[in-house]
Amino acid sequence: MAKAPVLTPQAVDFPRWYQDLINKAELADNGPVRGTMVIRPYGYSLWERMQQEMDARIKGAGAQNAYFPLFIPQSYLTREAEHVEGFAPELAVVTHGGGKELEEPVVVRPTSETIINEYFSKWVQSYRDLPLLINQWANVVRWEMRPRIFLRTTEFLWQEGHTAHATYEEAREYADMIHREVYGDFMINFLGVDVVLGRKTARERFAGAINTLTLEGMMGDGKALQMGTSHELGTNFAKAFNTSYLSGEGKQELVWQTSWGTSTRMVGGLIMSHGDDSGLRVPPRMAPVQVVVLAIKGDDAVIAKVRELGATLKAAGIRVQVDDRTDTPFGRRAVDWELKGVPVRVEVGPRDLENGTAMLARRIPGGKEPVSLDALEALLPTVLEEDQATLLREARERRESRTVDVATIEEAAEAAVTGWGRIPWADLGAEGEAKLAEQGVSVRCLVAEDGSVPVADDAPGTVAIVARAY
């Protein structure tokens, strides 16, 4: 009798495959409250790697980490009308605490523009206090009606950056720098996801922003996933909270602001961009475990050798784990590591040891080959970089092959069944965007003809990328 597949094949049911993988690879479970999630250790290790790499980039951009309260007075949100209107359906509001009704309801943090501005208005007095560049790693709550683990949950983890600048030009340049040099570089060169960098339409713009920059990735089923955003807030929040400074000319001026964020949604993007019918495929630069060294049998010499190999590879700077649990069948362990997407397995048994070799199993391109034990330390860094490049190339080829140029709303909607459509924004416009929305298709972003980010919605030659999205 043929063995039943561990995962539902992607081609049969992509959403079911996604849920199967999260379960079988032990990434997360549903929490007890609808829309919440329990992130399991391996899933959290993926997020930790993202945090570490992103945090270094954010600090390299000059921002410092801080922390602001989870509870925000409801009155703060009402000061910026567009902001509160945009978030109202998603708010969780606390009305009682300590057994008593609160004098003023408090909102569980959906995002922190309002509370951070309350303190920016205290901290910024003169032009010497600018730019003020703050980031926080935190959880947020947005009441989600159609939850899906990592992609849309009521509570999720993220980083949110908030900055104040003396001029519009400085704020715009900073938002653009975060978009390209922090987020774009991270997602393309670390996550291996071939994101498109673009500009949101007015309909899709963050509530309270004057411009939103986005990074859109194509998932394995052709749908789009918004992987991160960087917003120009103008002076909207500065006006609401009187966040101003004394200029060098002695004039009181409002600050210009940005906010920007990425979240645990990137874990979902990683799964759906790189996973296959055998499980996860984790980019080597990203992988918490790049190489697992497996003992095939419980031979003392084999156990000693895999431990020695683990120590040698760790000393060489490779993130390695030794699997010497020989009381568990080798086949089961190999399948588990394959599900988890560890880039390389080094398998050692008694016969391998006699021959001075190990079996090298590569998760990303697939296949196995015997390799000299003495060659492993020098070979593995090259193998890992090759496999990193392979994932990015595959992601780019998928996006390019499943993106088509279209000329009408009907053609755009048809293209979104299997991938993305590209249509001149001048031909689509806000009216066409609204008609597509009725069919569950959205304008993911606007790009220039050469693939760069347009300076304005109505810039000549602007193209709309349309797709169904998570």
C-alpha positions in Angstrom: 0.0 0.0 0.0 1.3 3.4 -0.9 2.2 5.7 1.9 -0.2 8.7 2.3 1.5 12.1 1.8 2.3 14.0 5.0 0.9 17.2 3.5 -2.0 18.0 1.2 -0.4 18.8 -2.2 -0.3 22.5 -3.1 -2.0 21.8 -6.4 -4.9 20.1 -4.7 -5.6 22.7 -2.0 -3.1 25.4 -1.3 -4.8 26.7 1.9 -5.0 23.2 3.3 -1.4 22.6 2.4 -0.5 25.8 4.4 -2.4 24.7 7.5 -1.0 21.2 7.2 2.6 22.5 7.1 2.2 24.8 10.1 0.9 21.8 12.0 3.3 19.1 10.9 6.4 21.4 11.0 5.4 22.4 14.5 5.3 26.1 13.8 2.2 27.3 15.6 -1.2 26.4 17.0 -4.4 28.3 17.2 -4.8 30.1 20.6 -7.8 29.7 22.9 -9.4 33.1 21.7 -10.4 33.1 18.1 -7.8 34.7 15.9 -4.9 34.3 18.3 -2.0 32.0 17.9 0.6 30.1 20.0 3.9 30.3 18.2 5.8 27.1 18.9 9.6 27.1 19.4 10.7 26.3 15.9 8.2 28.9 14.5 9.5 31.4 17.0 13.1 30.7 16.0 12.2 31.8 12.5 10.8 35.0 13.9 13.8 35.5 16.1 16.1 35.3 13.1 14.0 37.9 11.3 14.1 40.1 14.4 17.9 39.8 14.7 18.6 40.7 11.1 16.0 43.4 10.9 17.0 45.0 14.2 20.5 45.4 13.0 19.3 47.1 9.8 17.0 49.4 11.7 19.8 50.4 14.0 22.0 50.9 11.0 19.4 53.4 9.8 19.9 55.4 13.0 16.8 54.4 14.9 16.8 53.4 18.6 14.6 50.9 20.3 12.1 52.0 22.9 8.8 50.7 24.3 5.4 52.3 24.7 2.3 51.1 26.6 -0.1 48.4 25.3 -3.1 50.5 26.5 -3.9 53.7 24.8 -6.6 56.2 26.0 -9.4 56.1 23.5 -9.4 59.9 23.2 -5.9 59.7 21.6 -7.2 57.9 18.6 -10.1 60.4 18.1 -7.7 63.3 17.6 -6.8 62.2 14.1 -10.1 61.6 12.3 -9.0 59.6 9.4 -6.8 57.4 11.6 -9.6 56.5 14.0 -12.1 55.9 11.2 -9.6 53.5 9.5 -9.0 51.5 12.6 -12.5 51.6 14.3 -13.7 48.2 13.0 -10.6 46.5 14.3 -10.3 48.0 17.8 -10.4 46.1 21.0 -11.6 48.4 23.8 -11.3 47.8 27.6 -14.1 49.4 29.6 -13.5 47.8 33.0 -10.5 47.2 35.1 -9.9 46.3 38.8 -13.6 45.4 39.1 -14.7 48.9 38.2 -15.8 50.8 35.1 -13.0 52.9 33.8 -13.4 56.7 33.6 -12.2 56.6 30.1 -12.1 53.4 27.9 -8.6 52.3 26.8 -7.8 50.8 23.4 -5.5 47.8 23.2 -2.7 49.0 20.9 -3.6 48.5 17.2 -0.6 50.7 16.2 1.2 53.4 18.1 1.1 56.6 16.1 -1.1 58.4 18.6 0.6 57.4 21.9 4.1 58.0 20.4 3.0 61.4 19.2 1.8 62.3 22.7 5.4 61.8 23.9 7.1 63.2 20.8 5.3 66.4 21.5 7.0 66.5 25.0 10.4 65.4 23.8 10.8 67.7 20.7 11.3 71.3 21.6 13.8 72.7 19.0 15.4 71.7 15.7 18.3 70.3 17.8 16.0 67.5 18.9 15.5 66.3 15.3 15.5 63.9 13.7 13.9 61.7 16.3 14.1 58.1 15.2 12.4 55.5 17.3 11.5 51.8 16.8 9.7 49.4 19.0 9.3 45.6 19.0 5.8 44.8 20.4 2.5 43.0 20.0 -0.6 44.7 18.5 -4.3 43.7 18.5 -6.6 44.2 15.5 -9.8 42.3 15.7 -9.6 39.9 12.8 -12.8 38.5 11.3 -11.1 36.0 9.0 -8.0 34.8 10.9 -5.3 32.7 9.4 -2.1 31.8 11.4 0.8 34.2 10.7 -1.1 36.0 7.9 -4.1 37.6 9.7 -4.4 37.1 13.4 -6.1 39.2 16.1 -2.8 39.5 18.0 0.5 39.5 16.2 4.1 40.5 16.8 5.9 43.3 14.9 8.3 46.2 14.8 7.0 49.7 14.3 9.2 52.6 13.5 8.2 56.2 14.2 10.2 59.3 13.2 10.0 63.0 13.4 11.9 65.3 11.0 12.3 69.0 10.4 11.2 69.0 6.7 8.9 67.2 4.3 12.0 66.3 2.2 13.8 64.7 5.1 10.8 62.6 6.1 10.2 61.5 2.6 13.8 60.5 2.1 13.8 58.5 5.4 10.6 56.6 4.5 12.0 55.8 1.1 15.3 54.6 2.7 13.5 52.3 5.1 11.4 51.0 2.1 14.4 50.2 -0.1 17.5 49.8 2.0 16.1 48.2 5.1 13.0 46.3 4.0 13.7 45.7 0.4 17.3 44.5 1.0 16.1 42.3 3.9 13.3 40.6 2.0 15.2 40.1 -1.2 18.6 39.2 0.0 17.8 37.6 3.4 14.3 36.0 3.0 14.9 35.3 -0.7 11.4 36.7 -1.5 11.4 38.7 -4.8 9.2 41.5 -3.6 8.0 44.4 -5.8 8.5 47.8 -4.3 5.7 50.2 -5.0 3.3 52.9 -3.9 -0.2 52.3 -2.6 -3.2 54.0 -4.1 -5.2 56.5 -2.1 -7.8 53.7 -1.5 -5.2 51.4 0.0 -3.2 54.0 1.9 -2.6 53.7 5.6 -5.2 55.7 7.6 -3.7 59.1 8.4 -0.8 58.9 5.9 -0.2 61.1 2.9 1.7 58.3 1.1 2.3 54.6 1.7 5.1 52.6 0.2 4.7 48.8 0.1 6.5 45.6 -0.6 4.4 42.9 -2.3 5.5 39.3 -2.7 3.9 36.7 -5.0 3.1 33.5 -3.1 3.2 30.0 -4.5 -0.5 30.1 -5.5 -0.1 33.4 -7.4 -1.7 35.6 -4.8 0.0 38.7 -3.3 1.1 39.2 0.2 1.9 42.7 1.6 5.2 42.0 3.4 5.8 45.5 4.9 4.9 49.1 4.6 6.6 52.5 5.1 4.4 55.6 5.5 4.8 59.3 5.1 2.5 60.8 7.7 3.0 64.4 6.7 2.0 66.8 9.5 -1.4 65.1 10.2 -0.5 63.6 13.6 1.8 66.6 14.4 -1.3 68.9 14.0 -3.4 66.6 16.2 -0.9 66.4 19.0 0.9 69.7 18.5 4.2 68.0 17.8 6.2 71.1 16.9 9.7 72.6 17.3 11.5 75.9 17.3 13.4 76.3 14.1 16.9 77.9 13.7 15.1 81.0 12.5 13.1 81.2 15.8 9.8 80.1 14.2 7.5 77.4 15.7 7.1 74.6 13.0 5.3 71.3 12.9 7.4 68.2 12.5 7.1 65.9 9.5 6.7 62.2 10.3 7.1 58.7 9.1 6.0 55.3 10.4 6.9 51.8 9.1 6.4 48.2 10.1 6.9 44.5 9.4 5.3 41.7 11.3 5.0 37.9 11.9 3.1 38.0 8.6 6.6 37.6 7.1 6.8 34.1 8.5 3.6 33.3 6.5 5.3 34.8 3.5 8.3 32.7 3.9 6.2 29.5 4.1 4.1 30.3 1.1 6.9 31.7 -1.1 9.4 28.8 -0.6 7.5 25.8 0.7 6.8 22.7 -1.4 4.9 19.5 -1.1 7.5 18.1 1.3 7.4 21.1 3.7 9.3 24.3 4.4 12.4 25.4 2.5 14.2 27.9 4.6 16.7 30.3 3.0 20.2 29.4 4.4 20.9 33.0 5.5 17.6 33.0 7.4 17.7 29.4 8.8 18.0 29.0 12.6 19.5 25.7 11.8 21.5 25.7 8.5 22.9 22.2 8.8 21.7 19.2 10.8 24.1 16.3 11.3 22.2 13.0 11.8 23.5 9.8 13.2 21.8 7.0 11.2 22.4 4.3 13.8 23.4 4.3 17.5 26.9 3.1 16.9 29.3 4.6 19.4 31.8 5.6 16.8 29.0 7.2 14.7 27.7 9.1 17.7 31.1 10.4 18.5 31.7 11.4 14.8 28.5 13.4 14.4 29.2 15.3 17.6 32.7 16.0 16.5 31.4 17.2 13.1 28.8 19.4 14.9 31.5 21.1 17.0 33.7 21.6 14.0 31.0 23.2 11.8 29.8 25.4 14.7 33.3 26.7 15.2 33.4 27.5 11.4 30.4 29.8 11.9 27.6 27.5 10.6 24.4 27.2 12.6 24.4 23.5 13.2 22.4 21.0 15.2 23.4 17.4 16.0 20.6 14.8 15.8 21.8 11.7 17.6 18.4 10.5 18.8 18.9 7.0 17.4 16.1 5.7 19.6 13.8 7.4 17.0 13.8 5.8 13.5 16.1 7.6 11.1 13.4 7.9 8.4 11.1 9.7 10.7 13.8 12.1 11.8 14.8 12.8 8.2 11.2 13.6 7.2 10.8 15.9 10.2 13.9 17.9 9.2 12.7 18.0 5.7 9.3 19.4 6.9 11.1 22.0 8.9 13.1 23.1 5.8 16.6 22.8 7.2 18.8 23.5 4.1 21.3 20.7 4.5 21.3 17.3 6.2 24.6 15.5 6.8 23.8 11.9 7.4 26.4 9.6 8.9 26.2 5.8 9.4 28.7 3.0 10.1 29.4 2.4 6.4 29.9 6.1 5.8 32.3 6.2 8.6 34.3 3.3 7.1 34.5 5.1 3.8 35.4 8.5 5.4 32.3 10.0 3.8 28.8 11.4 4.7 25.6 11.6 2.7 24.9 15.3 1.9 21.1 15.9 1.4 20.2 19.3 0.1 16.6 20.4 0.9 16.3 23.3 -1.6 17.4 21.8 -4.9 16.8 18.2 -3.6 19.0 15.2 -4.1 21.7 13.4 -2.1 25.4 12.8 -2.8 28.3 11.3 -0.8 30.9 13.8 0.3 34.3 13.3 2.0 34.1 14.1 5.7 37.3 16.2 5.4 35.7 18.3 2.7 32.5 19.3 4.5 33.8 22.3 6.4 35.1 24.0 3.2 32.1 22.9 1.0 29.1 23.8 3.1 29.4 27.6 3.0 29.4 27.4 -0.9 26.4 25.0 -0.9 24.4 27.3 1.4 25.0 30.4 -0.7 24.1 28.5 -3.9 20.8 27.4 -2.3 20.1 30.9 -1.1 20.4 32.1 -4.7 18.3 29.3 -6.0 15.3 30.3 -3.8 15.5 33.9 -4.9 15.8 32.9 -8.6 12.8 30.6 -8.3 10.7 33.3 -6.6 11.6 35.8 -9.3 10.9 33.3 -12.1 7.5 32.6 -10.6 6.6 36.2 -10.4 7.8 37.0 -13.9 6.1 34.0 -15.5 2.8 34.6 -13.7 2.5 38.4 -14.3 0.9 39.5 -17.5 0.2 42.9 -19.1 -3.5 43.6 -19.6 -5.5 46.4 -21.1 -9.0 46.1 -19.5 -10.7 45.6 -16.1 -12.0 42.2 -17.4 -8.5 41.1 -18.4 -7.1 42.3 -15.1 -9.6 40.3 -13.1 -8.9 37.2 -15.3 -5.1 37.6 -14.7 -5.7 37.7 -11.0 -7.1 34.1 -11.1 -3.7 32.6 -11.5 -1.2 35.5 -10.8 -0.8 39.2 -11.2 -1.9 41.7 -13.9 -0.2 44.9 -15.0 -2.3 47.7 -16.3 -1.6 51.4 -17.0 -3.0 53.3 -14.0 -4.3 56.0 -16.3 -6.5 53.4 -17.9 -7.7 51.8 -14.6 -8.0 54.8 -12.2 -9.9 54.9 -9.0 -13.2 53.9 -10.7 -11.7 50.8 -12.2 -10.0 50.0 -8.9 -13.4 50.1 -7.2 -14.9 47.7 -9.8 -12.0 45.3 -9.3 -12.6 45.4 -5.6 -16.1 44.2 -6.1 -14.6 41.0 -7.6 -12.1 40.5 -4.7 -9.2 41.9 -6.7 -7.1 44.9 -5.4 -4.4 47.2 -6.7 -1.5 46.0 -4.8 0.8 48.8 -5.7 1.7 51.4 -8.4 5.1 51.2 -10.1 6.8 53.1 -12.8 7.4 51.5 -16.2 11.0 50.8 -15.4 10.0 49.1 -12.1 10.9 52.0 -9.8 8.5 53.7 -7.4 6.6 56.6 -8.9 6.8 60.0 -7.2 3.1 60.5 -7.4 -0.1 58.5 -8.2 -0.5 60.4 -11.4 3.1 60.3 -12.6 3.3 59.6 -16.3 3.7 56.0 -17.2 2.5 54.6 -13.8 1.5 51.0 -13.9 -0.9 49.3 -11.5 -0.1 45.8 -10.2 -3.4 44.0 -9.5 -4.0 40.7 -7.8 -6.0 38.7 -5.2 -4.3 39.1 -1.8 -4.0 37.5 1.6 
